Amino acid sequence: MHVAWGDTRSWLVAGLVAGGAILLSLIAHRIVFYFADRFSRKKQARVGQSFVRRAWKPGLFVFPLMALVMALPAAPFPTNVRVILQRVLGLGVIAAIGWTVVLLVEFSATPSTTDTPSTSRTISPPAELGRRPRCCTALPSWWLCCSP
């Protein structure tokens, strides 16, 4: 019985360490983005406001991921589970780096620095709504690009 409780206790402690790390990272995310948004609004920096708006959701993935990477050595997981978690977290770090690169490229490639609809370009509908585009005349009518 003591062997089973000892194993259960280590799993409980490891789960509490991991869960606490995730909870603290989400609180830190909220605080960091609150102050970043407040600072960018106070300085009226549209670039900063746009960056905060675009980085909010990826931050919800990156902050807990980094917290788990830092908390994994302190959590008493069994060796085989620790190896699996290290590999999964390593893949998550690679995905987070890729996501950051895509975010930065997308952010730097946008012509306007604001995300307001008043400054964005609108595409007007074609003059002849019933006519199919020339590129789609050879395709069947059920094809996606040929729908009016």
Secondary structure, DSSP 8 states (H G I E B T S, - for coil): -HHHHHHHHHHHHHHHHHHHHHHHHHHHHHHHHHHHHHHHHHTT-HHHHHHHHHHHHHHHHHHHHHHHHHHTTTS---HHHHHHHHHHHHHHHHHHHHHHHHHHHHHHH-SSS---TTTS------S-TTS--GGGTTS-TTSGGG--
